[in-house]
């Protein structure tokens, strides 16, 4: 028997297990997936939890429910990868031998990277919403808060789901309006970028929305420390932004396992071929999702597209065939803009988000880079799609793994 081992049972790892269990002959291959956590979280739902749009039960389920029959599921912490020996060492001392390894260990917040961020005010006046615990604590704070300065802040890029902090600011605007206290809340969006987003065309549209919603924008802010005693964040140029509640996206880093194993870059991300998803240093190790150093968004849609392409490349690798250089960095993201509306953006390595229709050219029914209630409904519907199709490895009809150019207005955009 040959062994294929998947590290991580989050979105990317679970999808790969579901794809490969139907592809690899059970008489020849044993598939094992390893993860230390019992709970599988619907991470896009963390955005809605602070605003009481989703309940806690809607964003978490038992992880083993989504591991297919025929896959060996080990719930234990991974201590070390020994790539030169084709081994994985588990916390209790057991070793897993592999012929093929798939790394899907994701990314985590590292608030300890910024002085004062994870201090005595953590989850009291300084919050994240990228964890279940942070989003839940923020929900409780917002329920009783009487107003003041709300600062939504990004520490540094890359981060998981680059649009989520903007969505948070827009939803906060809508939330406090609905509570009849928007006039008591000053919202400031603080970013290390030169604009609201990483892509120019989307930045223009999003900046317009920030202005319309009376959200102050502070750009090029590279944080040095959180002064939690005086309620302000300070950057290296000594710019200060005061807050009563700070909602920050801390530094995102790959799993510490990658650093322990000597396989990552400075942020613990695995160097990976951006087109084939084979790791740069080991031909029998592949990586996908948030664990990679790819210049693509760290988002569930990206992991979904990568999984479809990687499944084919795993089969090609087993059969001794050349790998397809097919992944194009495709990302497809709904951006909540508040008041029951959302934008939809579709982009890849070479094309920034453009106007047009999705998924059908000229028909839609979803419009790109335009606010609509239909896009908002699409965002909410995605939770059902996630639990019932996406992580089960079921293809989502009419949505291709690579970016389609049909129905999109590329003449006004430029490749980047």
PEPEVEN-V333963 format. One record per backbone hydrogen bond with DSSP energy under -1.0 kcal/mol. NH is the residue of the N-H (numbers start at 0). CO is the residue of the C=O. Records with the same first field share a line. If there is no record, write none. Layout:
NH=CO / CO
This chain:
1=27
3=29
4=99
5=31
6=101
7=33
13=9
14=10
15=11
16=12
17=13
18=14
19=15
20=16
22=19
23=19
27=24
28=24
29=1
31=3
32=71
33=5
34=73
39=60
41=58
42=40
44=41
45=42
48=44
51=48
52=47
58=55
60=39
62=37
64=61
65=62
66=63
70=67
71=30
73=32
75=73
78=88
79=88
81=86
84=81
86=81
87=95
88=79
89=93
90=76
92=89
95=87
97=85
98=2
99=2
100=283
101=4
102=285
103=6
107=252
109=250
112=109
113=110
116=113
121=118
122=125
123=120
124=120
125=120
126=245
134=130
135=131
136=132
137=133
138=134
139=135
140=136
141=137
142=138
144=140
147=183
149=185
150=244
151=187
152=246
153=189
154=248
160=297
163=160
166=162
167=163
168=164
169=165
170=166
171=167
172=168
173=169
174=170
175=171
176=172
177=173
178=174
179=176
180=175
183=180
184=181
185=147
187=149
188=215
189=151
190=217
202=198
203=199
204=200
205=201
206=202
207=203
208=204
209=205
210=206
211=207
212=208
213=210
214=209
215=186
217=188
219=192
220=190
223=233
224=233
225=114
226=231
227=225
231=226
232=240
233=224
234=238
235=221
237=234
240=232
242=230
243=148
244=148
245=124
246=150
247=126
248=152
252=107
253=266
257=254
259=255
260=256
261=258
262=257
264=268
267=264
269=290
272=277
276=272
278=284
279=270
284=281
285=100
286=276
287=102
291=288
292=269
295=293
298=296
302=298
303=299
304=300
305=301
306=302
307=303
308=304
309=305
310=306
311=307
312=308
313=309
314=310
315=311
316=312
317=313
318=314
319=316
320=315
325=323
326=274
330=346
332=344
334=342
336=340
340=337
341=371
342=334
344=332
346=330
347=350
348=327
356=406
357=365
359=363
363=359
365=357
367=355
368=343
371=341
375=371
376=372
377=373
378=374
379=375
380=376
381=377
382=379
384=380
385=381
386=382
387=383
388=384
389=384
390=385
392=389
393=388
398=395
407=404
408=354
409=407
412=409
415=349
